[in-house]
Amino acid sequence: MSQPTSATPSRKKTVISLLVLLALTGIIVFMFKDHWAEITAALAQLSAWQVLVVLAIGISYPLLEGCVAWVIVRSRVPGFKLWQGIDTAWCGTFGNVVTLGAGAVPVQTWYLHRCGLPLGPGVGLMTLEYVFHKTTVLLYATVMLLLQHKWLAANTSGVLNYLPMAYAVVAAILVVLVLVCVSPLIQNLARWLMQFLPKTEKWQQRRADWQRQLDILGEESRRLLADKPRCAKIFALQAVKLFGLFCLPYLCIRFMGLSPLSFAQVQLLTSLMLFLSNALPNVAGMGSIETAFLLVFGSFLSSGEVMSVLMLYRIASYYVVFAASAVGFFFAQRHLAEMEPPKEV
């Protein structure tokens, strides 16, 4: 498999993606126009320290993702540093937005390759990180739902109508990913299906690359999953990462003096929101979160209140994080320039 010298987004693609992001933001602001007075009044209640607390928790998400990447990559590269793991997270966040959702793993893989990890194992490990994340989201939402399903059923029926479909979609994606990673039977099935690809030279080259990557993915997954203590650390970090993210709406609600929802109830609703968003299409991480947030919290907050909370939540968890990732991506490139060229493996 060829080793690309760079997978960084081109300047033209970055500009186009930023314009799309700006357009989507404009659409969201337009949707909120009827409640803008309520939103600005709610945001005006916030003190400087409250804003800083919310933003700090938002920034903690990619930093914890960096810790996860550090733990995962050290299974293959023992000398991998924590700051390199954080660089990897910044690359993923920045790449995901500027490529409209298609470039997180390629940009991360490019960075890891420059750090000395071969391309194939890099793709495999970043795919496994995604699988761990999705699994934790599923488990977190399931536990919250089991503990508080009676309260949820007594207060709303709207959300529950969407849960079976969401569970089916997310669980199906997760099961397929896991089986492709660890099941020789499914891997052989995938190889068999590849035989029906067009017989042109271009498609046959793709088939060879995909089969090679499938072999590497299976090898890396078996290596990582055999290390039970490391897997436990990964799940623990993923759970802490999600816990912080799910605290954000509660703080937003409390700081704005809105709904009397309890901490546990907001944890449940936010976990369901993220879970439902996984079953919805999105562009660069936008659209699905907003839709799911309005759907879930709309049963407990008025239109103006839910939009106020959503506005602050997305500023902290998306826009500020993306801005930080642009800075982080710049420093990641500087770190690579200061490193010695990696030795071929």
C-alpha positions as CSV (number, residue, x, y, z in Angstrom):
1,M,0.0,0.0,0.0
2,S,1.4,3.4,-0.9
3,Q,2.5,5.8,1.8
4,P,1.2,9.3,1.2
5,T,3.6,12.1,2.0
6,S,0.7,14.3,3.1
7,A,-3.0,13.9,3.8
8,T,-3.5,17.5,5.0
9,P,-6.6,19.2,3.5
10,S,-5.7,21.5,0.6
11,R,-6.2,25.3,1.0
12,K,-9.0,25.3,-1.6
13,K,-10.9,22.4,0.1
14,T,-10.5,24.1,3.5
15,V,-11.9,27.4,2.2
16,I,-14.9,25.6,0.6
17,S,-15.5,23.6,3.8
18,L,-15.4,26.8,5.9
19,L,-17.9,28.5,3.6
20,V,-20.2,25.5,3.9
21,L,-19.8,25.6,7.7
22,L,-20.6,29.3,7.7
23,A,-23.7,28.7,5.5
24,L,-24.9,26.0,7.8
25,T,-24.3,28.2,10.8
26,G,-26.3,30.9,9.1
27,I,-29.2,28.5,8.5
28,I,-29.2,27.6,12.2
29,V,-29.2,31.2,13.3
30,F,-32.0,31.9,10.9
31,M,-34.0,29.1,12.4
32,F,-33.5,30.7,15.9
33,K,-34.5,34.2,14.7
34,D,-38.0,34.1,16.3
35,H,-36.4,33.4,19.7
36,W,-33.3,35.6,19.4
37,A,-34.5,38.0,22.1
38,E,-34.9,35.1,24.6
39,I,-31.5,33.6,23.6
40,T,-29.6,36.8,24.0
41,A,-31.3,37.5,27.4
42,A,-30.4,34.0,28.6
43,L,-26.8,34.4,27.4
44,A,-26.5,37.8,29.0
45,Q,-27.1,36.2,32.5
46,L,-23.8,34.3,32.3
47,S,-20.9,35.6,34.2
48,A,-17.3,35.4,32.9
49,W,-16.4,32.5,35.2
50,Q,-19.5,30.5,34.1
51,V,-18.6,31.0,30.4
52,L,-15.0,29.9,31.2
53,V,-16.2,26.7,33.0
54,V,-18.4,25.8,30.1
55,L,-15.7,26.4,27.5
56,A,-13.1,24.5,29.6
57,I,-15.4,21.4,29.7
58,G,-15.9,21.7,26.0
59,I,-12.1,21.7,25.4
60,S,-11.7,18.7,27.7
61,Y,-13.4,16.5,25.1
62,P,-10.7,16.6,22.4
63,L,-8.0,16.5,25.1
64,L,-9.4,13.2,26.5
65,E,-9.7,11.9,22.9
66,G,-6.0,12.6,22.7
67,C,-5.5,10.5,25.8
68,V,-7.4,7.7,24.2
69,A,-5.3,7.9,21.1
70,W,-2.2,7.9,23.2
71,V,-3.3,4.7,25.0
72,I,-4.3,3.0,21.8
73,V,-1.2,3.9,19.7
74,R,1.2,2.9,22.5
75,S,0.0,-0.7,22.0
76,R,1.9,-0.5,18.7
77,V,4.5,2.3,19.4
78,P,5.6,2.1,23.1
79,G,7.5,5.4,22.8
80,F,4.4,7.4,21.6
81,K,4.1,10.5,23.8
82,L,1.0,12.0,25.3
83,W,1.4,15.2,23.4
84,Q,1.5,13.2,20.2
85,G,-1.8,11.7,21.2
86,I,-3.3,15.1,21.7
87,D,-1.9,16.2,18.4
88,T,-3.6,13.2,16.8
89,A,-7.0,14.3,18.4
90,W,-6.5,17.9,17.0
91,C,-5.8,16.5,13.6
92,G,-9.0,14.4,13.7
93,T,-11.2,17.3,14.9
94,F,-9.8,19.7,12.3
95,G,-9.8,17.2,9.5
96,N,-13.4,16.2,10.2
97,V,-14.7,19.7,9.8
98,V,-12.6,21.0,6.9
99,T,-13.3,17.9,4.9
100,L,-17.0,18.0,5.8
101,G,-16.8,14.7,7.8
102,A,-14.6,12.6,5.5
103,G,-11.1,13.4,6.6
104,A,-10.7,12.6,10.3
105,V,-9.0,9.2,10.0
106,P,-6.9,10.2,6.9
107,V,-5.5,13.2,8.6
108,Q,-4.9,11.3,11.8
109,T,-3.2,8.5,9.9
110,W,-1.0,10.9,8.0
111,Y,0.2,12.4,11.4
112,L,0.7,8.9,12.9
113,H,2.7,7.8,9.8
114,R,4.9,10.9,10.2
115,C,5.4,9.7,13.8
116,G,6.7,6.3,12.6
117,L,3.5,4.2,12.5
118,P,2.9,2.5,9.2
119,L,-0.2,3.6,7.3
120,G,-2.1,0.3,7.5
121,P,-1.8,-0.1,11.3
122,G,-2.6,3.6,11.7
123,V,-5.9,3.3,9.9
124,G,-6.6,0.1,11.8
125,L,-6.0,1.7,15.2
126,M,-8.0,4.9,14.4
127,T,-10.9,2.7,13.2
128,L,-10.7,0.8,16.5
129,E,-10.8,4.1,18.4
130,Y,-14.0,4.9,16.6
131,V,-15.4,1.5,17.5
132,F,-14.6,2.0,21.2
133,H,-16.3,5.4,21.1
134,K,-19.5,4.1,19.5
135,T,-19.5,1.2,21.9
136,T,-19.2,3.5,24.9
137,V,-22.0,5.8,23.6
138,L,-24.3,2.8,23.3
139,L,-23.4,1.4,26.7
140,Y,-23.7,4.8,28.4
141,A,-27.1,5.6,26.9
142,T,-28.3,2.0,27.7
143,V,-27.3,2.3,31.4
144,M,-28.9,5.7,31.8
145,L,-32.1,4.5,30.2
146,L,-32.3,1.4,32.3
147,L,-31.8,3.5,35.5
148,Q,-34.4,6.1,34.6
149,H,-36.7,4.7,32.0
150,K,-39.7,5.0,34.3
151,W,-39.2,8.7,34.8
152,L,-38.7,9.2,31.0
153,A,-41.8,7.2,30.1
154,A,-43.9,9.2,32.6
155,N,-42.8,12.5,31.3
156,T,-42.6,12.1,27.5
157,S,-43.5,9.5,24.9
158,G,-42.0,11.3,21.9
159,V,-38.3,10.3,22.4
160,L,-39.2,6.7,23.1
161,N,-40.8,6.3,19.7
162,Y,-37.4,7.0,18.1
163,L,-35.3,4.7,20.3
164,P,-35.9,1.3,18.6
165,M,-34.9,2.7,15.2
166,A,-31.9,4.5,16.7
167,Y,-30.8,1.4,18.6
168,A,-31.1,-0.7,15.4
169,V,-29.1,1.7,13.3
170,V,-26.3,2.3,15.7
171,A,-26.1,-1.3,16.9
172,A,-26.0,-2.5,13.3
173,I,-23.1,-0.1,12.5
174,L,-21.3,-1.2,15.6
175,V,-21.8,-4.9,15.1
176,V,-20.6,-4.7,11.5
177,L,-17.5,-2.7,12.5
178,V,-16.6,-5.1,15.3
179,L,-17.2,-8.2,13.1
180,V,-15.1,-6.8,10.3
181,C,-12.3,-6.1,12.9
182,V,-12.3,-9.4,14.7
183,S,-14.3,-12.1,12.8
184,P,-12.4,-14.2,10.2
185,L,-15.7,-15.4,8.8
186,I,-16.9,-11.8,8.1
187,Q,-13.5,-10.9,6.8
188,N,-13.6,-13.8,4.4
189,L,-17.2,-12.8,3.4
190,A,-15.9,-9.3,2.6
191,R,-13.1,-10.7,0.5
192,W,-15.6,-12.9,-1.4
193,L,-17.9,-9.8,-2.1
194,M,-14.9,-7.9,-3.4
195,Q,-14.6,-10.5,-6.2
196,F,-17.7,-8.9,-7.8
197,L,-16.0,-5.5,-8.2
198,P,-15.5,-4.4,-11.8
199,K,-12.5,-6.1,-13.5
200,T,-10.9,-2.8,-14.5
201,E,-7.3,-2.1,-13.5
202,K,-8.4,0.8,-11.2
203,W,-11.0,-1.3,-9.3
204,Q,-8.6,-4.3,-9.0
205,Q,-6.0,-2.1,-7.5
206,R,-8.6,-0.8,-5.0
207,R,-9.6,-4.4,-4.2
208,A,-5.9,-5.3,-3.5
209,D,-5.6,-2.3,-1.2
210,W,-8.8,-3.0,0.6
211,Q,-7.9,-6.6,1.1
212,R,-4.5,-5.7,2.5
213,Q,-6.1,-3.1,4.8
214,L,-8.6,-5.7,5.9
215,D,-5.8,-8.1,6.9
216,I,-4.0,-5.4,8.8
217,L,-7.2,-4.3,10.6
218,G,-7.9,-7.8,11.7
219,E,-4.3,-8.2,13.0
220,E,-4.4,-4.9,14.9
221,S,-7.8,-5.6,16.5
222,R,-6.7,-9.0,17.7
223,R,-3.5,-7.5,19.1
224,L,-5.3,-4.6,20.9
225,L,-8.3,-6.6,22.2
226,A,-6.0,-9.3,23.7
227,D,-4.6,-6.6,26.0
228,K,-7.5,-6.5,28.5
229,P,-6.0,-3.8,30.9
230,R,-5.4,-1.5,28.0
231,C,-9.0,-2.0,26.7
232,A,-10.3,-1.2,30.2
233,K,-8.3,2.1,30.2
234,I,-9.7,3.0,26.8
235,F,-13.3,2.4,28.0
236,A,-12.7,4.4,31.2
237,L,-11.3,7.4,29.3
238,Q,-14.1,7.2,26.8
239,A,-16.7,7.2,29.7
240,V,-15.0,10.2,31.4
241,K,-15.0,12.0,28.0
242,L,-18.7,11.4,27.6
243,F,-19.5,12.3,31.2
244,G,-17.9,15.7,30.7
245,L,-19.7,16.3,27.5
246,F,-23.0,15.3,29.1
247,C,-22.4,17.8,32.0
248,L,-22.4,20.7,29.6
249,P,-26.2,21.0,29.1
250,Y,-26.8,20.7,32.8
251,L,-24.4,23.6,33.5
252,C,-25.9,25.6,30.7
253,I,-29.4,25.1,32.1
254,R,-28.3,25.9,35.7
255,F,-26.3,29.0,34.8
256,M,-29.2,30.4,32.8
257,G,-31.6,29.6,35.6
258,L,-33.9,27.5,33.5
259,S,-35.5,24.0,33.9
260,P,-35.4,22.2,37.3
261,L,-34.1,19.0,35.7
262,S,-31.8,17.1,37.9
263,F,-28.2,16.2,37.1
264,A,-29.0,12.6,36.5
265,Q,-32.0,13.5,34.3
266,V,-29.8,15.7,32.1
267,Q,-27.2,13.0,31.9
268,L,-29.9,10.7,30.6
269,L,-31.3,13.2,28.1
270,T,-27.9,14.2,26.8
271,S,-26.8,10.6,26.3
272,L,-30.0,9.9,24.4
273,M,-29.4,13.0,22.3
274,L,-26.0,11.9,21.3
275,F,-27.2,8.3,20.7
276,L,-30.0,9.5,18.5
277,S,-27.7,11.8,16.6
278,N,-25.6,8.8,15.5
279,A,-28.6,7.6,13.5
280,L,-29.0,10.9,11.6
281,P,-27.0,12.2,8.7
282,N,-24.7,15.2,9.3
283,V,-22.3,17.5,7.5
284,A,-19.0,18.1,9.3
285,G,-20.7,17.2,12.6
286,M,-23.5,19.6,12.1
287,G,-27.2,19.0,11.7
288,S,-27.7,15.7,13.5
289,I,-26.8,17.1,17.0
290,E,-29.0,20.1,16.6
291,T,-32.0,17.9,15.4
292,A,-31.5,15.4,18.2
293,F,-31.1,18.1,20.9
294,L,-34.3,19.8,19.9
295,L,-36.1,16.5,19.8
296,V,-35.0,15.3,23.2
297,F,-34.9,18.5,25.2
298,G,-37.9,20.0,23.5
299,S,-40.2,17.9,25.8
300,F,-38.8,19.6,28.9
301,L,-37.9,23.1,27.9
302,S,-39.8,25.9,26.1
303,S,-38.7,26.7,22.5
304,G,-36.7,29.7,23.6
305,E,-35.1,27.9,26.5
306,V,-34.0,24.8,24.5
307,M,-32.6,27.0,21.7
308,S,-30.6,29.1,24.3
309,V,-29.1,25.9,25.9
310,L,-28.4,24.5,22.4
311,M,-26.6,27.7,21.3
312,L,-24.3,27.7,24.3
313,Y,-23.8,23.9,24.2
314,R,-22.7,24.0,20.5
315,I,-20.5,27.1,21.0
316,A,-18.6,25.2,23.8
317,S,-18.6,21.7,22.2
318,Y,-18.2,22.5,18.5
319,Y,-17.2,26.0,17.5
320,V,-14.6,26.7,20.2
321,V,-13.3,23.2,19.9
322,F,-12.9,23.6,16.1
323,A,-11.1,26.9,16.6
324,A,-8.8,25.3,19.1
325,S,-8.2,22.4,16.7
326,A,-7.1,24.8,14.0
327,V,-4.4,26.1,16.4
328,G,-3.7,22.5,17.6
329,F,-3.3,21.3,14.0
330,F,-0.8,24.2,13.3
331,F,1.3,23.1,16.2
332,A,1.0,19.5,15.3
333,Q,2.6,20.3,11.9
334,R,5.3,22.3,13.7
335,H,6.0,19.3,16.0
336,L,6.3,17.1,13.0
337,A,8.8,19.5,11.3
338,E,10.9,19.4,14.5
339,M,11.0,15.6,14.6
340,E,13.5,13.4,12.8
341,P,12.1,11.7,9.7
342,P,10.6,8.4,10.8
343,K,12.5,5.2,10.1
344,E,10.8,2.8,7.6
345,V,9.1,-0.1,9.3
